[in-house]
Amino acid sequence: MDIALKYRIVERIIQSNDDTLLYEIKSLVGLSEGDFWTELPTEVQQAVNKAKAELDGGEGIPHAQVMAEMKSRYLNR
């Protein structure tokens, strides 16, 4: 790999204020230790918990139904 590219990547990481991006890079390069859940931003944890609660409450659309709708919409043209 080109050393200049590596430096540009490092520079972009240093300048970044995007926590999500930094967590993704951390995971990608294998720096994550332990449970990834605790490293997720609070907003992401809240969104996942809300989605799980909605599914537990019977809200949402079953995966098989979504897949059937997508196949009929996009594959049967």
N, C-alpha and C positions, 0 to 999 in steps of 0.2 A: 504494500500500500504506500502511496505517496505521503511522505512526511509532512508536506505542506497541507494536505487534506486533514491529517491528524491535528495539526495545530489550529486549523480553522474550526474543526469540531470542538476542540477544547476551549477555544476562545468563545464560541457560541454558547457553550455550556456555562462558562464563567459569567457571561453577561446575562444569562437567562434568569428571570424572576418567576418562571412558570413551574410551580411545584409539581404539577402533574407530569410535565416533561421530564423533570429531574428524577422523579420516582420511576418513570418508565426506563430512563437510561440506566438508573441504578439496578433495576431488575434485569435489563438486557445484558449488562456487562457482568452479572453474577455477583453483585455486592450485597444483595438482599440476604439477610440472615433472619431466620425465624419466620413467624407468621406475617405474610404480606398484608393481611387485613389491618393490622395496627399501623402500618405505614401509609395506608391510603388517606387522602385528605378527608376531613370530616364530612364535607359535602357529598363525596362519593359514597361514604359509608351510609349516610342518611338516605341517599337515593336508593341504594341497594336494599336497605332495610324496609323502606316504604314499598318498593316493588314486591319484596317477599311477603309483606303483610297483605298487600292487595291480592296476590295469588292465593295466599292462605285463606282469604276471605271470599274466594270464589270469583274474584274479578279477573279480567284478562281473557285472552283467547288461547286455547290449547295449541301447542306447537304443530300438531298434525293439521289443524285447520288453517293455520297461517301458511304452512308449506303448500297445502293444496291450493289455496287462493293465489299464492305467488306463482306456482307452476301454471295454473290456468291463465293467469294474467300475462305472464312473460314468456312462457314456453309454447303456448298454443296459438301462435299468430300465423 
